[in-house]
Amino acid sequence: MTRSIASWLNEACEQLRQCDDNFRRDAETLLSWVLGKNRVYLFTWPEKMLTQEQENKLAESLVRRLKGEPVAYIIGEQEFWSMPFYVNRHTLIPRPDTEVIVEQALKHLPPDSRVLDLGTGSGAIALAVAKERRDCRIDAVDFSEQAIEQATKNRDRHCLENVSIYQSHWYQSVSGSFDLIVSNPPYIDAEDEHLSKGGLSYEPYSALVAEDNGLADIQHIVNEGQKYLNRHSWLMVEHGWQQKDAVQDIFIKAGYHRVTSVQDYGGNDRVTLGQNSE
Ligand SMILES: C[S@@+](CC[C@H](N)C(=O)[O-])C[C@H]1O[C@@H](n2cnc3c(N)ncnc32)[C@H](O)[C@@H]1O
């Protein structure tokens, strides 16, 4: 027996409300995805009956969500910078807070620039910048083959021909110099208790965790950065909300000028940037 749209939504909300703060939005997203329709459709046609196939797919999705799997992995997609991105278990789900680094990049980009995005994952930062600035050429790298595959699919989906995506262990396969380097590297400490909780446990460990209290990758990116930056060009990294002082220290010790940090929309220190002194 199948149910109507309204009845499935009510029952799904009842089940999800115990474990999911965004239970209504998540139930609607799953239903929209299975029906291949937008949210407006759900409220325009509440009495419409689901097919058995739709019921089965929804039942399977609901079980996955109830176990804690993020909706983005279930539906294979996440919106970032008002652009849809394909995501899977090999790529971090792009976060709204990461839009702060995109805003800072756009603010510091001279015309016809060359940009490097280190640890591109789904390609979120690189492709958002590329969309806004078609005059710029962007290199987006990641050491994960699966991330490169996903970022390439996203680039092709958005027809952004100004982005080159390739595999590299940080700067290892990168050549030339850049007018801006951006990175959202792994920055969580291996002992952080949040890693085993909620959605984080579904995301790739290598995208989240770094040695030295989460600072090892940031340290490497900042220390090596000046070799790849043009004169007076900027490097910016995303970091944890409690890492501002440590990250500023890394920039200053490495010899960057005008080191400063920017907060995310929740008022947490999120991005630190510095200018190449040479
Ligand atoms: C926090 S995720 C950021 C993904 C994406 N930039 C975003 O903001 O959604 C960090 C990314 O760095 C990549 N990464 C980790 N270690 C790396 C390394 N040694 N070289 C290159 N990329 C690396 C991971 O595969 C992952 O895609």
The ligand as a Tripos MOL2 file, in Angstrom:
@<TRIPOS>MOLECULE
LIG
   27    29     1     0     0
SMALL
NO_CHARGES

@<TRIPOS>ATOM
      1 C1         38.3410   19.9710    4.4080 C.3       1 LIG1
      2 S1         38.3770   19.2050    2.8190 S.3       1 LIG1
      3 C2         37.9670   20.5940    1.7940 C.3       1 LIG1
      4 C3         37.2750   20.2500    0.5170 C.3       1 LIG1
      5 C4         36.7670   21.4770   -0.2860 C.3       1 LIG1
      6 N1         37.8360   22.3970   -0.5820 N.3       1 LIG1
      7 C5         35.6840   22.2110    0.4900 C.2       1 LIG1
      8 O1         35.9580   23.2870    1.0120 O.co2     1 LIG1
      9 O2         34.5650   21.6970    0.5660 O.co2     1 LIG1
     10 C6         40.1160   19.0020    2.6090 C.3       1 LIG1
     11 C7         40.5370   18.4160    1.2650 C.3       1 LIG1
     12 O3         41.9670   18.3350    1.2770 O.3       1 LIG1
     13 C8         42.3480   17.1280    0.6150 C.3       1 LIG1
     14 N2         43.6930   16.7560    1.0840 N.ar      1 LIG1
     15 C9         44.0550   16.2110    2.2720 C.ar      1 LIG1
     16 N3         45.3760   16.0080    2.3210 N.ar      1 LIG1
     17 C10        45.8760   16.4400    1.1300 C.ar      1 LIG1
     18 C11        47.1800   16.4950    0.5700 C.ar      1 LIG1
     19 N4         48.2350   16.0470    1.2460 N.pl3     1 LIG1
     20 N5         47.3230   17.0270   -0.6570 N.ar      1 LIG1
     21 C12        46.2430   17.4690   -1.3570 C.ar      1 LIG1
     22 N6         44.9790   17.4340   -0.8910 N.ar      1 LIG1
     23 C13        44.7940   16.9260    0.3450 C.ar      1 LIG1
     24 C14        41.2730   16.1360    1.0010 C.3       1 LIG1
     25 O4         41.2370   15.0540    0.0950 O.3       1 LIG1
     26 C15        40.0180   17.0260    0.9760 C.3       1 LIG1
     27 O5         39.4090   16.9860   -0.2910 O.3       1 LIG1
@<TRIPOS>BOND
     1     1     2 1
     2     2     3 1
     3     2    10 1
     4     3     4 1
     5     4     5 1
     6     5     6 1
     7     5     7 1
     8     7     8 2
     9     7     9 1
    10    10    11 1
    11    11    12 1
    12    11    26 1
    13    12    13 1
    14    13    14 1
    15    13    24 1
    16    14    15 ar
    17    14    23 ar
    18    15    16 ar
    19    16    17 ar
    20    17    18 ar
    21    17    23 ar
    22    18    19 1
    23    18    20 ar
    24    20    21 ar
    25    21    22 ar
    26    22    23 ar
    27    24    25 1
    28    24    26 1
    29    26    27 1
@<TRIPOS>SUBSTRUCTURE
     1 LIG1         1 GROUP 0 **** ****
